[in-house]
């Protein structure tokens, strides 16, 4: 196979070839976006090797599969990155957003125990759980584990705590329980961050 001396042109040609099932205007828009991204990255990092920049963008087949999936095309591209036949979707919400919401929601209850903090913390936790469950950055099993450890278990524990009449009185035990939930949620969020799909 004959290659030119311009790796950017070769890369864009490969994307164009892989995305041939896209409508022409969408394909040209995709190529223009990639070209612009490459130029901006080269301007921001002049000493970066072009091969590294192209590697950061991803495999042309994966980019084409993602574009085809987003356009609703029924063309069957080759296996996407990761070995499955399903195209890779890009998440609209950064993976750090639900993790921070789940990890830090307990702080509202600790900081403002009598001023609506638990309510705000609960709403933040629910939003974080929804974003986690709808994210493309984790497998289904990791979402279930993350949901149970950051939302399910703390919610059950807090409900039992609040409904039991025999629960300890005073701020010390409540603060210890809140800190335990904060540590559990933070540790789970850190684990989810490590095992996320990049």
N, C-alpha and C positions, 0 to 999 in steps of 0.2 A: 504494500500500500504506500502510495506516494504522499508525503506530507509537505506542507509549505513551511516557510521560515517564520510564519506569523502564528503563534499558538492561539492568540485571541480569535483570529479568523477561523482557525481550525475548530476551536471550541464552539463558536457561534454557528458554524456550518453543521456541526454535529447536533446541536440543539435544534436547528432548523429541520434537519433530516428526521430526527426523532419526533418532532412535533408536526410532521407533515399532515396529520389528520385534523389539525386545528384550522379554522377559517383563516384565510390569508391575512386579514387585518389584525386578528388576534395574535397570529404568529409573528407579524412584523412588530407589534406592540411589545411582545415578549422579548424579541431580539433587541429592540431599542432599549428596553428597561435593563437587560443584562449588560449591554454595551455601556450604558450610562453608569451603571454600578461599577463596572470594571474601571472606567475612566476616573470616577470619583475616588475609588480606592487607591488607584495608582497615584493620584494627586495628593491624597492624604498620607500615603506611605510610599514615598518615592524610592526607598531602598528595598521594598518588598519584591520578591521574585514573582514573576507573572504566573508561574506554575502554582505557587502557593495561593495566589488570589483566585485562580480558577478552581483549585481544589476546595477552597472555602465556599465557593458558589455551589458546588456539588456536581454530581454526575449528570451529563446532558440527558440521559435517559430518565433520571429521576425528575429533573426539572420539567421535561416534556410530559411525563406522566402526571405530575401535579397540575400543570396547565390544562391538560386534557380533562382531568377530574373536575377542576374548577369550572371549566366551560361546559361540562355536562356531556362531553363527547362520549360516544359508545365505543370508540376505537379501543382495541385491547393492546396497550403497550406491553413491553417486556417487563420482567420482574423489577419492582422498585427496589431501591436501596434497602437492605435489611433482609432480602431473600423472599419476601412474600409477594404474591401476585398483585396485591392491592397497591394502588398509588399512594404515595406519601402525601398527607394533607399538612398544610402549615396552620398552626394555631393562630387565632386572631388575638388571643390574650397571652401575654408573656407568662411562662410557667412560674415565675417568681410571685406573680400577683395572688393566685389562690393560696400558695404556700405561706406567704406573709399574712394573709387574712386569717388562715386557720391557726397559724402559730401565735399570732399576737392578739387574737380576739379576746383572750382571757384577761389581757391587761386592762380592758375597759372595766371589767368587774372588780379588779383589784384596785384600780385607781379611783373609781367612782362607785363604791358599793351602794350608796343610797341615792344617787342622783341620776338614775337611768343607765348607769354603766353596764349592768348585766343585760339590759334589753338591747343596747347598742352592740355589745359584744356578741349577743346571740344572733343579731341580724348580720353582723360581719361574718360570723362563723357559718351561717346558712349560705350566704353569698359565696364564701370561699369554697364550701362543699359543692355547691352547684357548679362553680367554675372548674373545680377539680374533676368532677364526674363527667363534664362535657369536654374536657381537654383532650387534645390529640397527643399530649406529651408523655402519657403513661399507658401501659397495657391495662386491660380490664381488671386483672387480678391485683395489680398495684393500686389501682383506684379504689378497689374494695377495701384493701388493707389500710390505705391512707384515710379513707372515709371513716372506717370503724375506729381507728386510733385517734383521729383528730376531731371527729364530730360525734359518732355514735357512742363510744364509751364515755367521753366526758359528759355528754348530754344525759345519759342514763344515770351516771354518778351524781350529777348535780340535781336531777329530779328526785332521786332517792334521798339525797341529803336534805333538800328543801321540804319534802313531804314527811320525813320521819320526825316524830316528836321527840325521839330519844337522842337526836343528834347533839353534838357538843355545843355548848353555848359560848359566846364570846368571839372576839376577832382572831385570836391566835389559831385555833383549829380551822376556821374558815380560810384564813390566809394561807395556812399550810396546804389545805386542799386545793385552793386556787393555784398555788405555785406548783403543786404536783401536776395539775392539768396543763399548766403552761409548759412545764418541762417535757411532758409526754407529747404534746402537740408540736413543740419545737424540735424534738428529736425525730419525730415522724416526718416533719417537713424537711429536715436536713436529709433524711434518708430518701425521701421522694425526689429531692433536688439531685442527689447523686445518681439515681436510677432513671432519670427522665430520658426521653428520646431527644436527641439533639437535632 
